[in-house]
Amino acid sequence: MSFVTQLVRRLRYGAPIVVVSGLPRSGTSMAMKMLDAGGVPIVTDGIRTADESNPKGYYEFERVKELDKKDGDTAWLADARGKAVKIISFLLTYLPDTYDYQVVFMHRDIDEVLASQNKMLVARGESGGSADDGKMRDVYRQHLDKVERFLRHRACFTSLPMKYKDVVEHPSAEARRLNEFLGGRLNVEQMAAVADRELYRNRKA
């Protein structure tokens, strides 16, 4: 999107909504915590609390889960302008183009994502294992390709891809990238301090 187009849309639709997205267990909660530390207002309701799988919190907002429903709830989006909200990648395509969105899209090795998801299921006493990992790996790859095309061809979206591994291993550099993408007014030092190597627990060998 050109600068002129961005300016016109900003005047028409107001401040963009910062959307943190990605597959489940791809580092979206960490990215939200970085934005929170950097000074971005956060949209969250605190209903889902921290646990063993995510000891620093999920930063979720329950109304997001209604986006794909018939007559889905989008009224809250107006108040989300200028703030950050976490929206799983499978729901991005349901966002209306009557707002602008700056999407911080978290990427993580799919095998690590699957390992983290399986571990979470086991911790909850649910089924978990690698029996369907091959099928899910293909589903996730196709989904990510589809979302990438979707974001690229919609004027209401600008996006910044961030790799979970890079954020954990090079937090200062990635915090600077994130700050630049969002206009350069955030506390980079505080954002970089959020990355915690100890929580990179399903690292691919």
C-alpha positions, 0 to 999 in steps of 0.5 A: 500500500502506497503512502498516499493510499495509507493516508487516505484510508487513515483519514477515512477510517481512523487509526489502524487496529494492530492485529497480532496473528499466527497459528496457535502456539506461534508466539502471539502471546509473546508479541502481545506482551511486547506491545503491552510493554512498549506502550500500545494499549491492549484489547483483552478481557483477562478471561483466559488466565495464565497457566503452565502452557503460557505462564505469562498470560494469553492476552485474549479477547473472547469476542474475537471468537465470534468473527466467523459466526453468522452475523458475527460480532464486530461492534468492538472493532471501533473501540480497538482502533489504535490498540492491539488485539490478538486474532488467530490466523484462521479468523483474519479473513473475517475482518471487515474492510471498513477498518485498517489493520497493521498485522504483526504475523508470527511465524514458527517452525510448524514442527515446533507448533505441533509439538507445543500444541500436543504438549498443551493437550497432554497438560489438559488431560486431552489427547495429544500425539504425533499420529496426525502431525503429518496431516496437520503439517500440510493443513497448516502450510496450505492455510499460511499460504492462503493467509499470506495471499489474502493479506497481500491483496487487501488494501486494508492490511499492512503486515510485518512477518516476525519469526518466533525464533528470531524474536527469542534469539535477537530480541533487540533487533526484532523489537526495533523492527516492530517499533519501526513498523508501528510508527517508531514511538514505542519503548524498544528496550522494554519490548526486547526485555519480554523475550524469554529464552526459558519459554522456548521449550519446544525447540526443534533440534 
